[in-house]
Each structure stands twice: as structure tokens, then as C-alpha cells.
Amino acid sequence: MSRIDLNNLQSFIVVARERSFTRAAAQLGVSQSALSHSMRALETKLGVRLLARSTRGVAPTEAGERLLLNLSGHFEGIEAELASLDEFRGAPSGSFRITAFDHPADTVLWPKLSKLLRDYPAISVEIDVNYVLVDIVAERFDAGVRFGDQVAKDMIAVRIAPDQKIVVVGTPEYLAHRPPPASPRDLGRHDCVNLRLPTRGGLYEWEFIDEGKPIQVAVRGQFVFSNPNQLLKAALAGFGLAYVPEDMAIEHIAAGRLTKVLEAYCPTFPGYHLYYPSRRQSSPGFILIVEALRYKP
């Protein structure tokens, strides 16, 4: 078989992952027609159909899925090695993608990385904020952020924050009209602000420790949100109790705008960790990011 054009192979990876010629062409900076022509040329060269095209889009065939699986790691390894050459060219550089939900993005990633990037203008960082626990390898992220107990064992994990205390809070005005709950089971008699998490498949059940054992309590109320910032706003507005990270509420607690309840039952979660595949270690720019984020008690 004559030599395969590596650019066509790399383009195939992008098309197969994006499942769209439109998105892949935009990412690669080429026209859709040119990209489609390249894919047909690659299929002709290999003598096998890699992509199934339809009016709804494009998807890899069984052969395409196999090729995607086997090629992706090699190309990512090449990219990492090329990035590692930055140390021989002077200042570290590179573009890096990190996925995290909004709380660590606001409280850890932004304050630390905004300071770092002022000193390293050749480094750029994309922070993808969502609650989906994505496969960072398949989705081409350089790293992700999760609680320490959620990190897969085949990943390198670096602690970037202390353990996270969760609290239940409500306004003094709300609690003046409702007896404060004495145990988590009393929450059924309270209005509570709900959180919907895609990772849980529905409404988040509040987690507590009762007599040394973990329990979960389903709560009800008028509002459901998809991130903690709105939970806190609703609690401050008097719509009931909210279950939020303590550092989000601490200012309002100190000022008397919110009161903690069920404190003896509230859990502490393992702190946020940055996690990534081992091959990312070779990039000087990425090493700078990891060290800037590393938690130092």
C-alpha cells in the first residue's frame, strides 16, 4: 500500500469525533467540500468505508470506530511530544483544555490561572464549565476537575483544593416561621431549593452522615436549578433551605443573612483534584498549569 497522507488521518479523527463535517471543517480551518473530498480519498486509499453519511450527519462505521480508537492515542502522543519542544524554544507555550463544573472553575481555576497567564502570554487555556463527567481522553481535554474520590485510577490526580464542607443554610426570617430541622429526615417538612445534575440522572438527593452512616434525602421546593449559585440566591431570597459548599455561603453566614442548620450531619467531601493522562506530563506549559493549581496548605 502506498503511503497514507497523515493530514487525512488527522482530519478523519476530527470528523469521527465531531460527527459533523460542518463542525470538523470549522475546527480544521478548511471547507466542507475539501474535507469531504479528503475523506473519500482516504477511504479509497484504504479500500474500506470509514464514515457513514446521512442527511442527519456522519458517523464512523465499525471499521472507522476501530481506526479512531487505535489512532487517537498515537496522534495525541505526537502532539504532546511536539509541545514538549517548547522548552528548547524559550518561554512555555501551548493551548490547553480543562473541564470542570462552575464552583471549582470560579474558586480555583480562575483565580490561579488568571494570575499565571499574565506572566505567560504564549499559554492559553479553555475552561469548559459543565456538570457532565466527560471522558477527557475521548473529548480531547487535557485535564478535568473532580472530587478526589471520583477520579479514575488510571489517571494522575493532583489536589488543587482542601476538603470541601457542604452546609444547609436558610435565612433567619425563613427559620423564624419554620422550626429548624433537628435531623435530615425533618427536611420533608421544609421548602428546599433543588439541584438537577445530569450526572445523577435527576434531582440531587442531599447527602448526610447519620450515626456514622451515609444517607440521602430527597427534598422538595418551588425552585430547581442546575448550579449552586442560583441555589444560594434562592435561599437568600427566603425560598427555603439550600445545600451548598460552605465557602460559597460563609460571607452571608458571617453577616447574619444565612443560618446553618443540621451542621452535625453535614458531610465533608474530598477536595477538588486536577486529573489527566500521564502523557500530558511532558509539556512544559502544562506542568506550569499543574504547579500553579497544586494545593499548598
Phi and psi in degrees as GROMACS dihedral restraints (atoms count N, CA, C in turn):
[ dihedral_restraints ]
;  ai    aj    ak    al  type     phi  dphi    fc
    3     4     5     6     1   -69.2    20    10
    4     5     6     7     1   163.9    20    10
    6     7     8     9     1   -59.8    20    10
    7     8     9    10     1   135.7    20    10
    9    10    11    12     1   -87.7    20    10
   10    11    12    13     1   138.4    20    10
   12    13    14    15     1   -71.2    20    10
   13    14    15    16     1   115.7    20    10
   15    16    17    18     1   -64.2    20    10
   16    17    18    19     1   -30.0    20    10
   18    19    20    21     1   -62.6    20    10
   19    20    21    22     1   -38.1    20    10
   21    22    23    24     1   -66.5    20    10
   22    23    24    25     1   -38.0    20    10
   24    25    26    27     1   -64.6    20    10
   25    26    27    28     1   -42.2    20    10
   27    28    29    30     1   -66.4    20    10
   28    29    30    31     1   -37.7    20    10
   30    31    32    33     1   -64.5    20    10
   31    32    33    34     1   -39.3    20    10
   33    34    35    36     1   -59.0    20    10
   34    35    36    37     1   -42.5    20    10
   36    37    38    39     1   -58.4    20    10
   37    38    39    40     1   -43.9    20    10
   39    40    41    42     1   -66.4    20    10
   40    41    42    43     1   -45.1    20    10
   42    43    44    45     1   -62.0    20    10
   43    44    45    46     1   -44.4    20    10
   45    46    47    48     1   -65.1    20    10
   46    47    48    49     1   -37.0    20    10
   48    49    50    51     1   -74.4    20    10
   49    50    51    52     1   -43.0    20    10
   51    52    53    54     1   -77.1    20    10
   52    53    54    55     1   -24.1    20    10
   54    55    56    57     1    54.6    20    10
   55    56    57    58     1    37.7    20    10
   57    58    59    60     1  -163.5    20    10
   58    59    60    61     1   125.6    20    10
   60    61    62    63     1   -67.8    20    10
   61    62    63    64     1   -33.3    20    10
   63    64    65    66     1   -63.2    20    10
   64    65    66    67     1   -52.1    20    10
   66    67    68    69     1   -67.1    20    10
   67    68    69    70     1   -39.5    20    10
   69    70    71    72     1   -65.8    20    10
   70    71    72    73     1   -41.6    20    10
   72    73    74    75     1   -62.9    20    10
   73    74    75    76     1   -40.8    20    10
   75    76    77    78     1   -64.6    20    10
   76    77    78    79     1   -39.9    20    10
   78    79    80    81     1   -68.6    20    10
   79    80    81    82     1   -35.9    20    10
   81    82    83    84     1   -87.6    20    10
   82    83    84    85     1   -14.7    20    10
   84    85    86    87     1    74.9    20    10
   85    86    87    88     1    34.4    20    10
   87    88    89    90     1  -129.0    20    10
   88    89    90    91     1   169.0    20    10
   90    91    92    93     1   -77.9    20    10
   91    92    93    94     1   155.9    20    10
   93    94    95    96     1   -62.7    20    10
   94    95    96    97     1   -39.9    20    10
   96    97    98    99     1   -65.2    20    10
   97    98    99   100     1   -40.8    20    10
   99   100   101   102     1   -65.4    20    10
  100   101   102   103     1   -39.3    20    10
  102   103   104   105     1   -66.7    20    10
  103   104   105   106     1   -43.1    20    10
  105   106   107   108     1   -61.8    20    10
  106   107   108   109     1   -41.4    20    10
  108   109   110   111     1   -62.3    20    10
  109   110   111   112     1   -41.6    20    10
  111   112   113   114     1   -62.9    20    10
  112   113   114   115     1   -39.6    20    10
  114   115   116   117     1   -68.2    20    10
  115   116   117   118     1   -39.2    20    10
  117   118   119   120     1   -67.2    20    10
  118   119   120   121     1   -36.7    20    10
  120   121   122   123     1   -64.9    20    10
  121   122   123   124     1   -40.0    20    10
  123   124   125   126     1   -65.0    20    10
  124   125   126   127     1   -44.8    20    10
  126   127   128   129     1   -62.4    20    10
  127   128   129   130     1   -39.6    20    10
  129   130   131   132     1   -64.9    20    10
  130   131   132   133     1   -43.2    20    10
  132   133   134   135     1   -62.5    20    10
  133   134   135   136     1   -41.7    20    10
  135   136   137   138     1   -81.1    20    10
  136   137   138   139     1   -20.8    20    10
  138   139   140   141     1    73.5    20    10
  139   140   141   142     1    25.8    20    10
  141   142   143   144     1  -147.5    20    10
  142   143   144   145     1   146.2    20    10
  144   145   146   147     1   -81.4    20    10
  145   146   147   148     1   125.7    20    10
  147   148   149   150     1  -102.6    20    10
  148   149   150   151     1   -27.9    20    10
  150   151   152   153     1  -127.9    20    10
  151   152   153   154     1   133.6    20    10
  153   154   155   156     1   -98.0    20    10
  154   155   156   157     1   116.7    20    10
  156   157   158   159     1   -99.9    20    10
  157   158   159   160     1   142.1    20    10
  159   160   161   162     1  -149.0    20    10
  160   161   162   163     1   176.7    20    10
  162   163   164   165     1   -68.0    20    10
  163   164   165   166     1   -20.4    20    10
  165   166   167   168     1   -86.9    20    10
  166   167   168   169     1   -14.0    20    10
  168   169   170   171     1   148.1    20    10
  169   170   171   172     1  -147.4    20    10
  171   172   173   174     1  -141.3    20    10
  172   173   174   175     1   146.3    20    10
  174   175   176   177     1  -145.7    20    10
  175   176   177   178     1   146.5    20    10
  177   178   179   180     1   -67.8    20    10
  178   179   180   181     1   141.7    20    10
  180   181   182   183     1   -74.4    20    10
  181   182   183   184     1  -178.8    20    10
  183   184   185   186     1   -59.8    20    10
  184   185   186   187     1   -42.0    20    10
  186   187   188   189     1   -65.8    20    10
  187   188   189   190     1   -38.1    20    10
  189   190   191   192     1   -65.4    20    10
  190   191   192   193     1   -40.8    20    10
  192   193   194   195     1   -60.9    20    10
  193   194   195   196     1   -41.9    20    10
  195   196   197   198     1   -65.3    20    10
  196   197   198   199     1   -43.9    20    10
  198   199   200   201     1   -64.0    20    10
  199   200   201   202     1   -41.6    20    10
  201   202   203   204     1   -60.5    20    10
  202   203   204   205     1   -46.7    20    10
  204   205   206   207     1   -60.3    20    10
  205   206   207   208     1   -42.8    20    10
  207   208   209   210     1   -80.9    20    10
  208   209   210   211     1   -26.6    20    10
  210   211   212   213     1   -84.7    20    10
  211   212   213   214     1   -35.3    20    10
  213   214   215   216     1   -54.2    20    10
  214   215   216   217     1   -48.9    20    10
  216   217   218   219     1   -61.5    20    10
  217   218   219   220     1   -36.8    20    10
  219   220   221   222     1   -65.6    20    10
  220   221   222   223     1   -45.5    20    10
  222   223   224   225     1   -66.8    20    10
  223   224   225   226     1   -38.1    20    10
  225   226   227   228     1   -65.9    20    10
  226   227   228   229     1   -35.7    20    10
  228   229   230   231     1   -64.9    20    10
  229   230   231   232     1   -39.9    20    10
  231   232   233   234     1   -63.4    20    10
  232   233   234   235     1   -44.6    20    10
  234   235   236   237     1   -61.0    20    10
  235   236   237   238     1   -41.0    20    10
  237   238   239   240     1   -64.7    20    10
  238   239   240   241     1   -41.5    20    10
  240   241   242   243     1   -66.8    20    10
  241   242   243   244     1   -39.5    20    10
  243   244   245   246     1   -64.1    20    10
  244   245   246   247     1   -39.8    20    10
  246   247   248   249     1   -64.2    20    10
  247   248   249   250     1   -31.3    20    10
  249   250   251   252     1   -67.5    20    10
  250   251   252   253     1   -17.8    20    10
  252   253   254   255     1   -70.5    20    10
  253   254   255   256     1   -10.4    20    10
  255   256   257   258     1   -56.3    20    10
  256   257   258   259     1   -33.1    20    10
  258   259   260   261     1   -64.9    20    10
  259   260   261   262     1   -20.1    20    10
  261   262   263   264     1   -91.2    20    10
  262   263   264   265     1    -6.9    20    10
  264   265   266   267     1  -105.3    20    10
  265   266   267   268     1    -3.4    20    10
  267   268   269   270     1   119.3    20    10
  268   269   270   271     1  -125.5    20    10
  270   271   272   273     1   -65.4    20    10
  271   272   273   274     1   137.9    20    10
  273   274   275   276     1   -58.2    20    10
  274   275   276   277     1   146.1    20    10
  276   277   278   279     1  -148.1    20    10
  277   278   279   280     1   177.8    20    10
  279   280   281   282     1   131.9    20    10
  280   281   282   283     1   161.7    20    10
  282   283   284   285     1  -111.8    20    10
  283   284   285   286     1   132.9    20    10
  285   286   287   288     1  -132.3    20    10
  286   287   288   289     1   141.8    20    10
  288   289   290   291     1  -116.1    20    10
  289   290   291   292     1   129.6    20    10
  291   292   293   294     1  -127.8    20    10
  292   293   294   295     1   133.5    20    10
  294   295   296   297     1  -107.9    20    10
  295   296   297   298     1   136.4    20    10
  297   298   299   300     1  -160.7    20    10
  298   299   300   301     1   158.8    20    10
  300   301   302   303     1   -86.1    20    10
  301   302   303   304     1   173.2    20    10
  303   304   305   306     1   -65.7    20    10
  304   305   306   307     1   -33.7    20    10
  306   307   308   309     1   -63.3    20    10
  307   308   309   310     1   -53.6    20    10
  309   310   311   312     1   -66.6    20    10
  310   311   312   313     1   -29.3    20    10
  312   313   314   315     1   -62.9    20    10
  313   314   315   316     1   -40.5    20    10
  315   316   317   318     1   -77.1    20    10
  316   317   318   319     1   -40.0    20    10
  318   319   320   321     1   -96.5    20    10
  319   320   321   322     1   -19.4    20    10
  321   322   323   324     1  -121.9    20    10
  322   323   324   325     1   -57.8    20    10
  324   325   326   327     1   -63.6    20    10
  325   326   327   328     1   -51.8    20    10
  327   328   329   330     1   -61.6    20    10
  328   329   330   331     1   -53.3    20    10
  330   331   332   333     1   -62.0    20    10
  331   332   333   334     1   -35.6    20    10
  333   334   335   336     1   -82.5    20    10
  334   335   336   337     1   -42.6    20    10
  336   337   338   339     1   -75.9    20    10
  337   338   339   340     1   -31.5    20    10
  339   340   341   342     1   -63.2    20    10
  340   341   342   343     1   -34.1    20    10
  342   343   344   345     1   -71.8    20    10
  343   344   345   346     1   -43.8    20    10
  345   346   347   348     1   -61.6    20    10
  346   347   348   349     1   -47.2    20    10
  348   349   350   351     1   -68.9    20    10
  349   350   351   352     1   -19.1    20    10
  351   352   353   354     1   -63.7    20    10
  352   353   354   355     1   -31.3    20    10
  354   355   356   357     1   -92.0    20    10
  355   356   357   358     1   -11.6    20    10
  357   358   359   360     1  -132.6    20    10
  358   359   360   361     1    77.7    20    10
  360   361   362   363     1   -64.9    20    10
  361   362   363   364     1   -16.3    20    10
  363   364   365   366     1   -84.8    20    10
  364   365   366   367     1    -3.8    20    10
  366   367   368   369     1  -100.4    20    10
  367   368   369   370     1   133.2    20    10
  369   370   371   372     1  -126.4    20    10
  370   371   372   373     1   146.2    20    10
  372   373   374   375     1  -130.7    20    10
  373   374   375   376     1   130.7    20    10
  375   376   377   378     1  -104.6    20    10
  376   377   378   379     1   123.7    20    10
  378   379   380   381     1  -108.2    20    10
  379   380   381   382     1   113.7    20    10
  381   382   383   384     1   -93.8    20    10
  382   383   384   385     1   113.7    20    10
  384   385   386   387     1   -99.0    20    10
  385   386   387   388     1   113.0    20    10
  387   388   389   390     1  -163.6    20    10
  388   389   390   391     1   169.4    20    10
  390   391   392   393     1  -100.0    20    10
  391   392   393   394     1     4.3    20    10
  393   394   395   396     1   -81.0    20    10
  394   395   396   397     1   127.9    20    10
  396   397   398   399     1   -81.0    20    10
  397   398   399   400     1    84.5    20    10
  399   400   401   402     1   -76.8    20    10
  400   401   402   403     1   158.9    20    10
  402   403   404   405     1   -81.5    20    10
  403   404   405   406     1   104.8    20    10
  405   406   407   408     1   -67.6    20    10
  406   407   408   409     1   -26.2    20    10
  408   409   410   411     1   -72.7    20    10
  409   410   411   412     1   -49.2    20    10
  411   412   413   414     1   -64.6    20    10
  412   413   414   415     1   -35.5    20    10
  414   415   416   417     1   -92.4    20    10
  415   416   417   418     1     6.2    20    10
  417   418   419   420     1    62.3    20    10
  418   419   420   421     1    39.2    20    10
  420   421   422   423     1   -91.0    20    10
  421   422   423   424     1   148.0    20    10
  423   424   425   426     1   -79.5    20    10
  424   425   426   427     1   -28.8    20    10
  426   427   428   429     1  -161.3    20    10
  427   428   429   430     1   165.6    20    10
  429   430   431   432     1  -138.1    20    10
  430   431   432   433     1   169.3    20    10
  432   433   434   435     1  -125.6    20    10
  433   434   435   436     1   129.1    20    10
  435   436   437   438     1  -146.4    20    10
  436   437   438   439     1   167.8    20    10
  438   439   440   441     1   -63.5    20    10
  439   440   441   442     1   150.8    20    10
  441   442   443   444     1   -55.3    20    10
  442   443   444   445     1   -35.1    20    10
  444   445   446   447     1   -80.5    20    10
  445   446   447   448     1    -0.9    20    10
  447   448   449   450     1  -102.8    20    10
  448   449   450   451     1    -2.0    20    10
  450   451   452   453     1   -82.1    20    10
  451   452   453   454     1   130.7    20    10
  453   454   455   456     1   -62.5    20    10
  454   455   456   457     1   145.6    20    10
  456   457   458   459     1   -70.6    20    10
  457   458   459   460     1   -16.0    20    10
  459   460   461   462     1   -88.4    20    10
  460   461   462   463     1     7.1    20    10
  462   463   464   465     1  -106.9    20    10
  463   464   465   466     1   153.0    20    10
  465   466   467   468     1   -82.0    20    10
  466   467   468   469     1   133.0    20    10
  468   469   470   471     1  -122.8    20    10
  469   470   471   472     1   133.1    20    10
  471   472   473   474     1  -125.2    20    10
  472   473   474   475     1   122.7    20    10
  474   475   476   477     1   -66.6    20    10
  475   476   477   478     1   130.9    20    10
  477   478   479   480     1  -121.0    20    10
  478   479   480   481     1     1.3    20    10
  480   481   482   483     1  -157.9    20    10
  481   482   483   484     1   156.4    20    10
  483   484   485   486     1   -69.7    20    10
  484   485   486   487     1   172.0    20    10
  486   487   488   489     1   -56.9    20    10
  487   488   489   490     1   147.7    20    10
  489   490   491   492     1  -106.2    20    10
  490   491   492   493     1   116.0    20    10
  492   493   494   495     1   -86.3    20    10
  493   494   495   496     1   133.3    20    10
  495   496   497   498     1  -106.5    20    10
  496   497   498   499     1   139.5    20    10
  498   499   500   501     1  -130.8    20    10
  499   500   501   502     1   157.1    20    10
  501   502   503   504     1  -106.3    20    10
  502   503   504   505     1   125.6    20    10
  504   505   506   507     1  -132.5    20    10
  505   506   507   508     1   153.8    20    10
  507   508   509   510     1  -154.0    20    10
  508   509   510   511     1   163.9    20    10
  510   511   512   513     1   -75.5    20    10
  511   512   513   514     1   152.4    20    10
  513   514   515   516     1   -57.7    20    10
  514   515   516   517     1   -35.1    20    10
  516   517   518   519     1   -64.5    20    10
  517   518   519   520     1   -43.6    20    10
  519   520   521   522     1   -62.7    20    10
  520   521   522   523     1   -45.4    20    10
  522   523   524   525     1   -72.0    20    10
  523   524   525   526     1   -17.1    20    10
  525   526   527   528     1   -70.9    20    10
  526   527   528   529     1   -23.6    20    10
  528   529   530   531     1  -103.2    20    10
  529   530   531   532     1    -9.3    20    10
  531   532   533   534     1  -130.9    20    10
  532   533   534   535     1   129.8    20    10
  534   535   536   537     1   -59.0    20    10
  535   536   537   538     1   128.0    20    10
  537   538   539   540     1   -55.1    20    10
  538   539   540   541     1   140.3    20    10
  540   541   542   543     1   -63.5    20    10
  541   542   543   544     1   134.7    20    10
  543   544   545   546     1   -88.1    20    10
  544   545   546   547     1   -23.7    20    10
  546   547   548   549     1  -147.7    20    10
  547   548   549   550     1   163.1    20    10
  549   550   551   552     1   -55.3    20    10
  550   551   552   553     1   -29.2    20    10
  552   553   554   555     1   -69.6    20    10
  553   554   555   556     1   -17.4    20    10
  555   556   557   558     1   -75.7    20    10
  556   557   558   559     1    -8.5    20    10
  558   559   560   561     1   -65.7    20    10
  559   560   561   562     1   -19.6    20    10
  561   562   563   564     1   -62.7    20    10
  562   563   564   565     1   -19.3    20    10
  564   565   566   567     1   -97.7    20    10
  565   566   567   568     1    10.2    20    10
  567   568   569   570     1  -122.0    20    10
  568   569   570   571     1   152.9    20    10
  570   571   572   573     1   -78.5    20    10
  571   572   573   574     1   131.6    20    10
  573   574   575   576     1  -131.8    20    10
  574   575   576   577     1   149.0    20    10
  576   577   578   579     1   -92.7    20    10
  577   578   579   580     1   120.8    20    10
  579   580   581   582     1   -90.9    20    10
  580   581   582   583     1   154.6    20    10
  582   583   584   585     1  -121.1    20    10
  583   584   585   586     1   130.6    20    10
  585   586   587   588     1  -104.5    20    10
  586   587   588   589     1   123.4    20    10
  588   589   590   591     1  -117.1    20    10
  589   590   591   592     1   126.1    20    10
  591   592   593   594     1   -63.3    20    10
  592   593   594   595     1   -27.2    20    10
  594   595   596   597     1   -71.2    20    10
  595   596   597   598     1   -21.2    20    10
  597   598   599   600     1   -99.6    20    10
  598   599   600   601     1    -8.4    20    10
  600   601   602   603     1    76.0    20    10
  601   602   603   604     1    14.1    20    10
  603   604   605   606     1   171.1    20    10
  604   605   606   607     1  -152.1    20    10
  606   607   608   609     1   -72.8    20    10
  607   608   609   610     1   137.8    20    10
  609   610   611   612     1   -73.5    20    10
  610   611   612   613     1   128.0    20    10
  612   613   614   615     1   -88.4    20    10
  613   614   615   616     1   128.5    20    10
  615   616   617   618     1   -65.8    20    10
  616   617   618   619     1   137.1    20    10
  618   619   620   621     1  -105.4    20    10
  619   620   621   622     1   134.7    20    10
  621   622   623   624     1  -138.9    20    10
  622   623   624   625     1   168.8    20    10
  624   625   626   627     1  -116.1    20    10
  625   626   627   628     1   118.5    20    10
  627   628   629   630     1  -124.4    20    10
  628   629   630   631     1   115.2    20    10
  630   631   632   633     1    54.1    20    10
  631   632   633   634     1    41.5    20    10
  633   634   635   636     1    81.5    20    10
  634   635   636   637     1    -0.8    20    10
  636   637   638   639     1  -115.7    20    10
  637   638   639   640     1   139.7    20    10
  639   640   641   642     1   -72.9    20    10
  640   641   642   643     1   136.4    20    10
  642   643   644   645     1  -132.0    20    10
  643   644   645   646     1   157.6    20    10
  645   646   647   648     1  -124.6    20    10
  646   647   648   649     1   138.7    20    10
  648   649   650   651     1  -127.1    20    10
  649   650   651   652     1   124.1    20    10
  651   652   653   654     1   -81.5    20    10
  652   653   654   655     1   132.3    20    10
  654   655   656   657     1  -119.6    20    10
  655   656   657   658     1   165.0    20    10
  657   658   659   660     1  -133.4    20    10
  658   659   660   661     1   154.4    20    10
  660   661   662   663     1  -178.3    20    10
  661   662   663   664     1  -176.6    20    10
  663   664   665   666     1   -81.4    20    10
  664   665   666   667     1   -24.0    20    10
  666   667   668   669     1  -117.9    20    10
  667   668   669   670     1   142.5    20    10
  669   670   671   672     1  -128.3    20    10
  670   671   672   673     1   130.9    20    10
  672   673   674   675     1  -127.5    20    10
  673   674   675   676     1   172.3    20    10
  675   676   677   678     1  -113.7    20    10
  676   677   678   679     1     5.0    20    10
  678   679   680   681     1  -152.6    20    10
  679   680   681   682     1   157.0    20    10
  681   682   683   684     1   -65.8    20    10
  682   683   684   685     1   -25.1    20    10
  684   685   686   687     1   -59.2    20    10
  685   686   687   688     1   -41.8    20    10
  687   688   689   690     1   -71.9    20    10
  688   689   690   691     1   -31.8    20    10
  690   691   692   693     1   -58.2    20    10
  691   692   693   694     1   -45.8    20    10
  693   694   695   696     1   -64.7    20    10
  694   695   696   697     1   -42.0    20    10
  696   697   698   699     1   -62.3    20    10
  697   698   699   700     1   -41.4    20    10
  699   700   701   702     1   -66.5    20    10
  700   701   702   703     1   -39.6    20    10
  702   703   704   705     1   -63.5    20    10
  703   704   705   706     1   -43.5    20    10
  705   706   707   708     1   -63.7    20    10
  706   707   708   709     1   -28.6    20    10
  708   709   710   711     1   -82.1    20    10
  709   710   711   712     1    -1.1    20    10
  711   712   713   714     1    88.0    20    10
  712   713   714   715     1    17.8    20    10
  714   715   716   717     1   -85.4    20    10
  715   716   717   718     1     6.5    20    10
  717   718   719   720     1   131.7    20    10
  718   719   720   721     1  -160.3    20    10
  720   721   722   723     1   -89.2    20    10
  721   722   723   724     1   148.3    20    10
  723   724   725   726     1  -130.3    20    10
  724   725   726   727     1   150.5    20    10
  726   727   728   729     1  -113.5    20    10
  727   728   729   730     1   104.8    20    10
  729   730   731   732     1  -139.6    20    10
  730   731   732   733     1   159.8    20    10
  732   733   734   735     1   -58.5    20    10
  733   734   735   736     1   136.8    20    10
  735   736   737   738     1   -60.2    20    10
  736   737   738   739     1   -36.7    20    10
  738   739   740   741     1   -66.3    20    10
  739   740   741   742     1   -21.6    20    10
  741   742   743   744     1   -72.8    20    10
  742   743   744   745     1   -31.2    20    10
  744   745   746   747     1  -101.9    20    10
  745   746   747   748     1    -8.7    20    10
  747   748   749   750     1   -58.7    20    10
  748   749   750   751     1   -39.5    20    10
  750   751   752   753     1   -62.9    20    10
  751   752   753   754     1   -41.4    20    10
  753   754   755   756     1   -72.6    20    10
  754   755   756   757     1   -33.1    20    10
  756   757   758   759     1   -66.6    20    10
  757   758   759   760     1   -45.4    20    10
  759   760   761   762     1   -62.6    20    10
  760   761   762   763     1   -33.5    20    10
  762   763   764   765     1   -84.3    20    10
  763   764   765   766     1    -4.2    20    10
  765   766   767   768     1    84.0    20    10
  766   767   768   769     1     7.0    20    10
  768   769   770   771     1   -79.1    20    10
  769   770   771   772     1   -23.4    20    10
  771   772   773   774     1  -133.1    20    10
  772   773   774   775     1   151.4    20    10
  774   775   776   777     1  -123.9    20    10
  775   776   777   778     1   136.7    20    10
  777   778   779   780     1   -82.5    20    10
  778   779   780   781     1   141.6    20    10
  780   781   782   783     1  -131.3    20    10
  781   782   783   784     1   162.1    20    10
  783   784   785   786     1    57.6    20    10
  784   785   786   787     1    29.3    20    10
  786   787   788   789     1   -58.8    20    10
  787   788   789   790     1   -35.4    20    10
  789   790   791   792     1   -68.8    20    10
  790   791   792   793     1   -18.2    20    10
  792   793   794   795     1  -100.6    20    10
  793   794   795   796     1   -11.5    20    10
  795   796   797   798     1   -75.2    20    10
  796   797   798   799     1   135.4    20    10
  798   799   800   801     1   -86.4    20    10
  799   800   801   802     1   164.7    20    10
  801   802   803   804     1  -116.6    20    10
  802   803   804   805     1   125.5    20    10
  804   805   806   807     1   -96.6    20    10
  805   806   807   808     1   150.8    20    10
  807   808   809   810     1   -57.1    20    10
  808   809   810   811     1   139.2    20    10
  810   811   812   813     1   -60.7    20    10
  811   812   813   814     1   166.3    20    10
  813   814   815   816     1   -64.0    20    10
  814   815   816   817     1   140.5    20    10
  816   817   818   819     1  -125.9    20    10
  817   818   819   820     1   140.4    20    10
  819   820   821   822     1   -85.7    20    10
  820   821   822   823     1   130.2    20    10
  822   823   824   825     1  -127.9    20    10
  823   824   825   826     1   149.7    20    10
  825   826   827   828     1  -164.8    20    10
  826   827   828   829     1   159.0    20    10
  828   829   830   831     1   -69.7    20    10
  829   830   831   832     1   153.8    20    10
  831   832   833   834     1   -62.2    20    10
  832   833   834   835     1   -29.6    20    10
  834   835   836   837     1   -67.1    20    10
  835   836   837   838     1   -16.6    20    10
  837   838   839   840     1   -72.8    20    10
  838   839   840   841     1   -10.7    20    10
  840   841   842   843     1   -62.1    20    10
  841   842   843   844     1   -25.0    20    10
  843   844   845   846     1   -77.7    20    10
  844   845   846   847     1   -12.0    20    10
  846   847   848   849     1   -87.1    20    10
  847   848   849   850     1   122.2    20    10
  849   850   851   852     1   -59.4    20    10
  850   851   852   853     1   -38.7    20    10
  852   853   854   855     1   -62.2    20    10
  853   854   855   856     1   -42.3    20    10
  855   856   857   858     1   -68.4    20    10
  856   857   858   859     1   -38.0    20    10
  858   859   860   861     1   -61.1    20    10
  859   860   861   862     1   -39.5    20    10
  861   862   863   864     1   -60.5    20    10
  862   863   864   865     1   -42.4    20    10
  864   865   866   867     1   -63.0    20    10
  865   866   867   868     1   -46.4    20    10
  867   868   869   870     1   -60.1    20    10
  868   869   870   871     1   -45.9    20    10
  870   871   872   873     1   -67.7    20    10
  871   872   873   874     1   -33.8    20    10
  873   874   875   876     1   -66.8    20    10
  874   875   876   877     1   -33.3    20    10
  876   877   878   879     1   -86.9    20    10
  877   878   879   880     1   -20.5    20    10
  879   880   881   882     1   -53.8    20    10
  880   881   882   883     1   132.7    20    10
  882   883   884   885     1   -74.2    20    10
  883   884   885   886     1   128.0    20    10
  885   886   887   888     1  -123.0    20    10
  886   887   888   889     1   100.1    20    10
